[in-house]
């Protein structure tokens, strides 16, 4: 059974930083690319970043470039999203995801407010 458990979200002030974590299980993690998405209530889910199986060549949405860093630890089945210089536009629920699957975790909320 595929599962994703995200953590690390929480209220942060504009300009602040957060590190999100995601524990994946139910598949051979090190073989697959992993992504972080975010969603605001009532809006489409947005791809934020993607990292390939070996951890190389990460891809970022334009809104994340220069501020967010995706990384992974294949020994721990973990994928991370370091977020710096957060703005109110970054406020959303953040979910990790394996491309091609229908399964989603509950996500971790990131409110950004002073």
C-alpha positions as CSV (number, residue, x, y, z in Angstrom):
1,X,0.0,0.0,0.0
2,X,1.5,3.3,-1.1
3,X,1.6,6.0,1.5
4,X,3.0,9.5,1.8
5,X,3.3,11.2,5.2
6,X,4.3,14.9,5.0
7,X,5.5,17.0,7.9
8,X,7.2,20.2,8.8
9,X,4.6,22.7,7.9
10,X,3.3,25.5,10.1
11,X,2.8,29.2,10.4
12,X,5.7,31.2,9.2
13,X,6.2,34.9,8.7
14,X,7.0,36.5,5.4
15,X,10.7,36.1,4.7
16,X,10.9,33.0,6.9
17,X,12.1,29.5,6.2
18,X,10.6,26.0,6.5
19,X,11.9,22.5,5.7
20,X,9.2,20.0,4.7
21,X,9.7,16.3,4.9
22,X,7.9,13.4,3.3
23,X,8.2,9.7,4.2
24,X,7.1,7.4,1.4
25,X,6.3,3.7,1.6
26,X,4.8,0.9,-0.4
27,X,7.1,1.0,-3.4
28,X,10.8,0.8,-4.2
29,X,11.5,4.5,-3.5
30,X,14.9,4.8,-4.9
31,X,13.7,3.8,-8.4
32,X,11.3,6.7,-8.8
33,X,11.3,10.5,-9.3
34,X,9.5,12.4,-6.5
35,X,7.7,15.7,-6.6
36,X,6.3,18.3,-4.3
37,X,3.0,20.0,-5.1
38,X,1.0,22.6,-3.4
39,X,-2.7,23.5,-3.4
40,X,-4.7,26.4,-2.3
41,X,-8.4,25.7,-1.5
42,X,-10.5,26.1,-4.6
43,X,-7.5,26.2,-7.0
44,X,-5.6,23.6,-9.1
45,X,-2.8,21.7,-7.6
46,X,0.6,23.2,-8.6
47,X,3.8,21.4,-9.2
48,X,6.5,23.0,-7.1
49,X,9.6,20.8,-7.6
50,X,10.7,17.4,-8.9
51,X,13.8,15.3,-8.2
52,X,14.8,12.3,-10.2
53,X,15.7,8.9,-8.7
54,X,19.4,9.5,-8.3
55,X,18.9,13.0,-6.8
56,X,20.3,14.8,-9.8
57,X,18.8,17.4,-12.1
58,X,16.0,18.8,-9.9
59,X,13.3,20.8,-11.6
60,X,11.5,23.8,-10.1
61,X,8.4,25.9,-10.9
62,X,9.4,29.5,-11.8
63,X,7.8,30.6,-8.5
64,X,10.2,28.3,-6.6
65,X,13.5,28.9,-8.4
66,X,16.2,30.4,-6.3
67,X,14.2,30.0,-3.1
68,X,13.3,26.3,-2.7
69,X,15.5,23.3,-2.8
70,X,14.3,19.7,-3.2
71,X,16.4,16.8,-2.0
72,X,16.0,13.1,-1.1
73,X,17.5,10.4,1.0
74,X,17.0,7.1,-0.7
75,X,18.2,5.2,2.3
76,X,15.4,6.6,4.4
77,X,12.7,6.8,1.7
78,X,12.5,10.6,2.4
79,X,12.1,13.6,0.2
80,X,12.5,17.1,1.5
81,X,11.7,20.7,0.4
82,X,13.7,23.5,1.9
83,X,11.8,26.8,1.5
84,X,13.5,30.1,2.0
85,X,12.2,33.7,1.8
86,X,8.6,32.6,2.0
87,X,5.9,35.0,0.9
88,X,2.1,35.0,1.3
89,X,1.8,33.7,-2.2
90,X,3.5,30.5,-1.0
91,X,0.7,29.7,1.5
92,X,-0.8,26.4,0.6
93,X,-1.1,22.7,1.6
94,X,2.1,21.0,0.4
95,X,2.0,17.3,-0.7
96,X,4.7,15.0,-1.9
97,X,3.9,12.6,-4.8
98,X,5.3,10.0,-7.0
99,X,4.5,10.8,-10.7
100,X,2.1,8.3,-12.3
101,X,0.3,7.3,-9.1
102,X,-3.2,8.3,-8.0
103,X,-2.2,8.2,-4.3
104,X,-1.8,11.4,-2.3
105,X,-0.9,12.0,1.3
106,X,-2.8,14.5,3.5
107,X,-0.2,17.1,3.0
108,X,1.2,19.6,5.4
109,X,-0.2,23.2,5.6
110,X,2.0,26.2,5.3
111,X,0.3,29.4,6.2
112,X,2.4,32.5,5.6
113,X,1.4,35.6,7.6
114,X,2.7,38.3,9.8
